[in-house]
């Protein structure tokens, strides 16, 4: 008769406590390896790098390291997928780039790509000038509109959440294909504005350099106001942080609503206005239907019929010129916001 070995019938499943104990031992070895190696070692009072760089351990530094560890994955992703391509595009801007199968053939040109943008590409310069004028006109209108709407929503009215949602909805649907279709259907224009004699007189008696951006503003006035969703929320958050007792004290001193706005509300919102200006300039500059963005994309892909120069190197160069102009505009607006504060101090 067949005899079964009782040892083969015994379960070989490891108890959970034994499994966790082995995992703990393995994890302790891993931590010890990462904290006691040639590159980095940890003692009770120092962090030692390469055996000669010593950093004293304090509670503040320990907390900073813990905080950085939570965003370490994002930092690595940003360095690889954002910062590296940015500086690589700067590197390509000094070369003539030609695709050879899966390789890039680079011919060093120095700053010739940047010179070509100003000498041989008047179309790009004209798009850049139109962009500058449009930003200078559109940004103040967007900021003022957002501030007015935020002031209205901040009043004691019913349905505050509904109004916030209504004004924020365009931010959600403001994708390229949707906006392109709305523009084609004329849904972003107010045709009645151009029918006023005063407007026609102004447009007919100023130079085309100024008339074209103003005309474009009228054609896309609703689109410009659609950029105000985020700014409304920024201003609304700032208004709700202002202590109401300050307004009550000003009313006791005889200040009216107009004086309270200029002396209390606006100074309290100045830092947020600077943030809103930066956000507005950046969002309008990287908008997918921006003429400069469309032109740069066409130059890169060799699809632009207005440019006699094309390629990755040249498109990288004009992209950096566009970025520099955008930064200068941001500095201009922020400088205008802070110049009064500096003069008072």
Secondary structure, 3 states (H helix, E strand, C coil): CCCCCHHHHCCCCCCHHHHHHHHHHHHHHHHHHHHECCCEEECCCEEEECCCEEEECCHHHHHHHHHHHHCHHHHHHHHHHHHHHHHHHHHHCCEEEEEECCEEEEEECCCHHHHHHHHCCHHHHHHHHHHHHHHHHHHHHHHHHHHHHHHHHCCCCCCHHHHHHHHHHHHHHCCHHHHHHHHHCCCCCCHHHHHCHHHHHHHHCCCHHHHHHHHHHHHCHHHHHHCCHHHHHHHHHHHHHCCHHHHHHHHHCCCCHHHHHHHHHHHHHHHHHHHHHHHHHHHHHCCCCCHHHHHHHHHHHCCCCCCCCCCHHHHHHHHHHHHHHHHHHHHHHHHHHHHHHHHHC
